[in-house]
Amino acid sequence: MGFEIFSTQGFDHQQKSKPSDFPASESNRETSNYEIEGHGVGNKVNLLKSAVMMGCMRHEISLPEKLESHIRLVINRYEFNVCSQQSQSMVKLAEFDVSSDKSSDKNKRRKLCWKRVLEENEDRAPLGDLLMLAADAGQHRLIQHLLEIEVSLDSVTDDDGRTALTRACMTGQVRAAKVLLDHGANALHKDKDGLTSIQLAEKLGHYQIVRLFDGMEADVSKSIALHKLLNEAGFTSQRAKLQQKMADSMEDIVRQIHENNEYIHLVGSFAEGWGSSLTQLNGQASDDCDMNWTCLVGPREPMHLLNGCSCKAVKKTRFEVKQGYVQVDATIGSEPAMTAAECGSKPAESFCFANPCCSNSIAEQTVIRGCFEANVPPLHLVRAARPTADHELRVSFSFLEKAIMRSLTDCQGQLYILMKFVLKIFVSGQVATAGLKTYHAKTLLLYLLHEHGFDEQIWRPDNLIWLLNESLDKLLEFIDSNPDPDICMPSFFLPDSPLYFTNAGVGGDFQQTKSRVRDQLMRLCTTNVAEAVVKRLQHQLKPLQNENFYFHPFTMVPLQALNPLQTEGNPDISVSTFGKLYDVVRSYFEQFSDKADDAMALLKPLVNLTWCKTTAACLNILLLYKFEDFEAAKEVLKGLDNHTVM
């Protein structure tokens, strides 16, 4: 028996139904001639659904699943048209607000307009329902708008447990499905029958949808494999927090050594807990990772930035920030830090002196929600000028970056490791003039964090490859947006401030850095980057053998001039902190050669301190060996037989 589709006003389908097929009841006429009101949409559409099903029941038609899906598509399109017509005025209002706005950030303004307009008209149609209907009808632009105002993707389901992505796949809406997938819709979600989106698409014969999923399932499995590898190597937020505590302890020790100088800060990858090593997260830094120290020059009046200072009665000049830099009279170099190379067990280090600013206010508007803390030190200015300038100080956001990086989840931190690894090995490592460094990877991550916020549907382990590809696409987009051969991308906190390639302004062969990096990124984007990354990381990452961390604080102390330990007139030196212990040991070795008796006296306050007993014993043995008193040295060593280091 054939089946004739019931059509309603407003559809493109021809009306094939006979009048006798469906009773011309008042309810049916009311449904087909429905005028848009602000309520009752669901009830009217349900009448339409009932009419269709009643017609089938009257003729005892058993609907094949594919035809039933097609009927639902027709009905849902009608329902969508009802809701869509309701929102036309809202769309126009939103577009008017955007066009009348004079600000440069139209994207952000457009999202705010949509959100405000739809919230004001929330009684007309629930946004979750509108997303479902837009998926059914293939309205990918409306889906884009709804997702931009953070309408939930996977928490909204219909009576059959199906999400917007499921319904787009069931009705063969390829563009709608692509938009939903690009925004992190869960392709592995199962409906009440235990079927995923791709299984339903296969069942209903939507093979274009199936092709859309072809590469995606492989990326999901590779993402999960990467997540497992990174977990086994210790790259988790829990272990990152432990390394952050180690960094805080290191900072305290250095402040004690420098006479409780609270202006000294440890920043960078080690302090942030992520990225100091691309092999394991266990407290050890890789050979090319510096210990980055920043010392605010104080105490003195902080510098006040124009448009970023709310201090009252400020008599001093407020400095204008242009493209992330402040103009000053003095000639400034382009290298802000003093550096020291790696030496034995001591990692490489950099020590930067900086001028504090009065506040963080010029960055607060762009800081990622939830990551700004009241106790974050203010912005500061470092001695670094652009490649073609001399009289400039650069605004540094390293304290804010530290706060944000310390708030990363497992997935976000692991993405950062992947980004840093790919840029180092697959981009800069393949380019003769390098070009990219850690800060470029961090800036890309900040942009992604700002764009996706705290959306748990995005920040999932099975999305790692998708997020990695998005970051590479974004980097390519940034590179193409500026013709200057030295500029790589905009700063996150101050978008008008450029981030340069390494060795920018040198000229010669370095002028080709940008084009080389771009070419390498293009090759990555057109090949299976996931396969290459997984394969390389399987050899790069090392599974943890135990849960221990390695922490040798005295090998990390910056090599700065220190005040001598005052021993004259103070025979009983109090050793209550690690910082004081460092002073004692340093002075011990200074006096070891020609003032052995004084060196021995320095060890007395250490004897009864259990937390440094091993240190005291080893130093004592060295001194006894100097005097060739080997028997006494053996006795000291025996005293450690039952000593346990906690």
Secondary structure as GFF3:
##gff-version 3
##sequence-region A 1 646
A	DSSP	three_ten_helix	19	21	.	.	.	ID=ss1
A	DSSP	alpha_helix	26	32	.	.	.	ID=ss2
A	DSSP	alpha_helix	41	58	.	.	.	ID=ss3
A	DSSP	alpha_helix	65	100	.	.	.	ID=ss4
A	DSSP	alpha_helix	106	120	.	.	.	ID=ss5
A	DSSP	alpha_helix	127	137	.	.	.	ID=ss6
A	DSSP	alpha_helix	140	148	.	.	.	ID=ss7
A	DSSP	alpha_helix	164	170	.	.	.	ID=ss8
A	DSSP	alpha_helix	174	182	.	.	.	ID=ss9
A	DSSP	alpha_helix	197	203	.	.	.	ID=ss10
A	DSSP	alpha_helix	207	232	.	.	.	ID=ss11
A	DSSP	alpha_helix	237	257	.	.	.	ID=ss12
A	DSSP	beta_strand	264	267	.	.	.	ID=ss13
A	DSSP	alpha_helix	269	272	.	.	.	ID=ss14
A	DSSP	beta_strand	291	296	.	.	.	ID=ss15
A	DSSP	beta_strand	304	305	.	.	.	ID=ss16
A	DSSP	beta_strand	318	319	.	.	.	ID=ss17
A	DSSP	beta_strand	321	322	.	.	.	ID=ss18
A	DSSP	beta_strand	325	327	.	.	.	ID=ss19
A	DSSP	beta_strand	337	340	.	.	.	ID=ss20
A	DSSP	beta_strand	349	356	.	.	.	ID=ss21
A	DSSP	alpha_helix	361	364	.	.	.	ID=ss22
A	DSSP	beta_strand	380	382	.	.	.	ID=ss23
A	DSSP	beta_strand	392	396	.	.	.	ID=ss24
A	DSSP	alpha_helix	398	405	.	.	.	ID=ss25
A	DSSP	alpha_helix	410	422	.	.	.	ID=ss26
A	DSSP	pi_helix	423	427	.	.	.	ID=ss27
A	DSSP	three_ten_helix	428	430	.	.	.	ID=ss28
A	DSSP	alpha_helix	438	452	.	.	.	ID=ss29
A	DSSP	three_ten_helix	461	463	.	.	.	ID=ss30
A	DSSP	alpha_helix	464	480	.	.	.	ID=ss31
A	DSSP	beta_strand	487	490	.	.	.	ID=ss32
A	DSSP	beta_strand	498	500	.	.	.	ID=ss33
A	DSSP	three_ten_helix	508	512	.	.	.	ID=ss34
A	DSSP	alpha_helix	513	525	.	.	.	ID=ss35
A	DSSP	alpha_helix	529	540	.	.	.	ID=ss36
A	DSSP	three_ten_helix	553	555	.	.	.	ID=ss37
A	DSSP	alpha_helix	578	591	.	.	.	ID=ss38
A	DSSP	alpha_helix	596	603	.	.	.	ID=ss39
A	DSSP	three_ten_helix	604	606	.	.	.	ID=ss40
A	DSSP	three_ten_helix	610	612	.	.	.	ID=ss41
A	DSSP	alpha_helix	613	626	.	.	.	ID=ss42
A	DSSP	alpha_helix	630	638	.	.	.	ID=ss43
###
